[in-house]
Structure formats: C-alpha cells, structure tokens
Amino acid sequence: MLTPSNFQKATGVSDALRDTWFPRISASMAAFGITTGLRQAHFLAQAGHESLGFTKTEEGLNYSENALTAMFGKRITGAQANAYGRNTSHAANQKMIANIIYANRNGNDDVSSGDGYRYRGRGLIQVTGKANYAALNGQLSADLVANPDLLKEPLQAAMSAAAWWKNHGLNELADTDDVNRITKVINGGTNGLEDRIARLNKAKGILCAT
C-alpha cells in the first residue's frame, strides 16, 4: 500500500512536494490500475524523471541552436534553428520552437496554427500534441483541448500521466519489469535511461520489499 512515507522514500521528494503530490498520485494510481508495488515503482520512476523530481509539469523548450539541429534536424532547418534557438545573439524563442518541431504531428496543424506551443508537453508524463490532449478529455472529465493549462495543475498532471500510462499498456510492461521498453514508449528512445533506472531501483527498494 502506498503511504505518504513510502512515497517520499521511493521518490526522494521534500516534505512540501510529498504533501502536494501524494494525494493526487495515490488517487491517480487507484483510478488507472497502478496498484502493485512493481507498477507503482515504474510509474514513480518515469514520472520522477519526466518532471525533474516532481518539480516541473510543463515542458522546457529553451534549446540552443546546436541542440535543435542535433535533436530535431529532421523537423527544423538550420536557418530556423539559428533564428529561434538560443545562441550568443539572442535567447531561445520557445513558442516558435514548439510550433515548428511539433507542427503536423499528433493531431497538431501547421506552424501558423500555434498548436505546437498550445499543446506542448504538460503533466507528470509530458502529454504532447492536440490528439493526445483530446484523447484524455473523457477520462479526466475536462476539456483539455480548450483548456490545455489544466495539465499543469497537480491533480490533472497526475491523472493525465496515469491515464496515458494505462492507455499505452504500461501497466502490463511494468509487470514484466522492462524499464527499457517503458522508456521507449514514453520517450520514443532511451534518453535519460540511467536516471530512470536509478529512480526505479530506489523505488523498488521501498515498494517491492518483501
């Protein structure tokens, strides 16, 4: 059973973050079948990584020019990276970066629509794209398409993460203890895998102890 004490030990959060997140995460886990120690450990590890230790519920897009070309070279041109990425001449234009790299993806329209920035990553697991926001409307009983900033608030940040987790079959992957596959579903690759594994091992030591 998840308690405030073992939640805090499993995640390493402060007392204030424990008090903010425990009731919301506990309710979210119960609602979406994240009910075994192993499932909870995997969920907390991935959510902890994605949210920088439960401190962020909104994607940061403060990319440098070089980072943009390295990470999103297939979606952004060199000229765009120079114009909007952070460099010695100017700060990053995070709105334009999002509108470019997320254009025509996950239900978003083109760059001029503003959908990329409007539906940037939010929540404990960064839900991104208009289609993914819309898919959660019924489960969260909220119009996230009309009010995307709701996903920054603690309850909906936790609920959206747990719903997305269930919808993508991650309870079943957690049952197999496959952190690599879970990471690929969430991230599209294995970025941050070392930190995710470290968080997982810590959480398992608390929540899966016999």
GIGIUR-V828248 format. One line per field, one symbol per residue. phi: phi as a letter, one per 40 degrees, with the letter a starting at -180 (. if undefined). A space follows every 10 residues. Layout:
phi=???
This chain:
phi=.cbdcccccc bgccdccdcc cdcccdcccc cbgcbcdccc cccccccccc bfggbbbacc bcccdccccc cbdcbbcccc cccbccacca ccccccdccc cbcfbfgccc dccgcdccbc cagcbccbhd ccccccdccc faccccbccd cccdcccccc ccccdccbgc ccccccgbcc cccccccgab cgcccccccc cccccccbcc
